[in-house]
Amino acid sequence: MGDYREIKKQLKQKEQKLFEANKQTKSLDNASKEVIQLLDKLKPMPFNKNNSQISNENITKLY
């Protein structure tokens, strides 16, 4: 029975770690979506077609 209790305890710890990892993954996905949206909204610079302009507000969101 001692092994069963230890295995059950380890299972509970690993489930908690998995829950935390899933939470972090979801927050990272949300942050990635925000960055992609900001990049999609970039305005082309009038003097160069290959550069894009980003506002200071959006720069602070990225950090």
C-alpha positions in Angstrom: 0.0 0.0 0.0 2.9 2.3 0.6 3.9 2.3 -3.1 0.3 3.1 -4.1 0.2 6.2 -1.8 3.5 7.4 -3.1 2.4 6.9 -6.7 -0.8 8.7 -6.0 1.1 11.6 -4.4 3.4 11.8 -7.4 0.5 11.8 -9.8 -1.1 14.7 -7.9 2.1 16.7 -8.1 2.5 16.0 -11.8 -1.1 17.0 -12.5 -0.5 20.3 -10.7 2.6 20.9 -12.8 0.7 20.1 -15.9 -2.1 22.5 -14.9 0.5 25.3 -14.3 2.2 24.6 -17.7 -1.2 24.8 -19.5 -2.0 28.1 -17.8 1.4 29.5 -18.9 0.9 28.2 -22.5 -2.5 29.9 -22.7 -1.1 33.2 -21.6 1.7 32.9 -24.0 -0.7 32.2 -26.9 -2.8 35.2 -26.0 0.4 37.4 -25.9 1.4 36.0 -29.3 -1.9 36.8 -30.8 -1.7 40.4 -29.6 1.8 40.7 -31.2 0.5 39.3 -34.4 -2.4 41.8 -34.4 -0.1 44.7 -33.8 2.2 43.6 -36.6 -0.8 43.3 -38.9 -1.9 46.8 -38.1 1.5 48.4 -39.0 1.3 51.3 -41.4 3.8 51.6 -44.2 6.3 54.5 -44.0 5.8 57.1 -46.7 9.4 57.3 -47.7 10.3 53.6 -47.9 8.0 50.8 -49.0 9.9 48.1 -47.1 9.6 49.6 -43.6 6.6 49.8 -41.3 5.7 52.3 -38.6 4.7 51.3 -35.0 3.3 53.7 -32.4 5.0 54.2 -29.0 1.9 52.7 -27.3 2.2 49.5 -29.3 5.9 49.3 -28.5 5.2 49.4 -24.7 2.6 46.6 -25.2 5.3 44.4 -26.7 7.4 44.7 -23.5 
